[in-house]
């Protein structure tokens, strides 16, 4: 964040503004994070930084609620997934179960994560690692 200290907010890109905002929120050490599309307009590197911050907050026992259509990001960070569709809530299952449920993904207007799509196209069965 030091790179942004000498720049006016209007000089920051949308992605840079998102990162600065998240850093400012985390500085308060809240017990609950509510994030809406935290990876929108972010580069891969910035997305990984946001992912790391969310996982770290979760590991510290903080509650993290994320609204997102970024299926790959959700696959990496979520413990439990709910789908909101036309004012109704569906699911609430574990991440893998929800992200392999094509009906739930359709309700969320999302696609299968790349790894699950690859397994499906190869005709393989996905199984838990040993």
N, C-alpha and C positions, 0 to 999 in steps of 0.2 A: 504494500500500500504506500510505501515511501515515495514511489514514483509519481503518485498523484497529489502529494502535499502542496506542490507549487503550481498546481493547475486549477483554474477556475472550474466550477461544476459544468458550465456550459461548454467547456473544452473537452469534456470527457465523452467517450462513446456511450451508447446505451449499455453495452456490456460492462464497461468500466464503472458506470454509475451503479449497476447492480452489485458488482463486487464490493465497492466502497460502502454501499448501504448494508450489505450483509456483514461486513467487518464492523461497522458501527453498531449494529444490533448485537453482535456477538460480544463486543466490548462490555456491554451491560451484564453479561453472564445470565441471561434469562433462563428460567426453568422450562419454558415453553417457546418453541419456534413455530410460527405459522408462515409458510412460504408458498407463494403463488408463482408457479412457473419460474423457479430460481435459475434455470439454465437457459432460458430464452435469450437469444442473441449472444451467446457466449461461445468462445472458441473451445476447442477440445481441452486445452490446458486449463482454461478458466473453469470449465465444467468439472474437471478433475479436482480443482481446488475447492469448489463448492461441495462436491461429493465428500471430500476429505473432511471439511468443516461439519457437514451433517453427520457423518459417521462418528466423528469425535464427540459431537454434542450428544448423540444417542448413547455412546459408550460411557459418557459421564452421567448417564441417568436422566438426561433431559428429554422431555417429550417433543417430538418433531412431527409436524403435520405438513405434508407437501402436496399441493395440487399441481399436477403436471401431465402433459401428454408425451413426455420424453420417455418412452418405454425402456430404453437401454439404461437411462439414469435411474428410473424406478426399480429396475431389476437389480441394480447395484446397491441401492440404499434402503429400500423398503423392507419392513418386517411383515407388514399387513397391508392389504390393499382393499380399498372401498371404491366403488364406481358410483358416480352421481350421474343420473340421466333423467332429464325432465322432472326434476324435483324429488326423485326417488333415489334411495340408497340401496345398492346391491353389493353382495359379496361380503367382504370382511375376512376373507381367507388368507392363508399364508401366501407369500409372494409367488413361489413357483406354481402353486395350484391356480392362482388367479391369472398369472401371465401365460399359462398354457390352456386356459379356458377361452376358446375362441368366441363363445357367446358373450362372455363378460368383456372381452376386448372389443367386440363389435359395439356393445352398449357404450363403451368408453370412447369409441371412434379411434381405436388404437390398433396396431398390428402386433403380431407375435414378435418377441425379441429375436434378434438375428440368430442367436445360438439355437433357440427352439425351432425356428423356421428351417434352419439348416438340418437339424435332426429329423424333422418331419419330412422334408424333401428327400432325404436320403433313405427314408423308410425305416429308420432306426427307432428304438424305444429309449426314452430318457429314463435313467435310473439314478438313484442316490449314489454319491461316491462312497467308497468303503470307509 
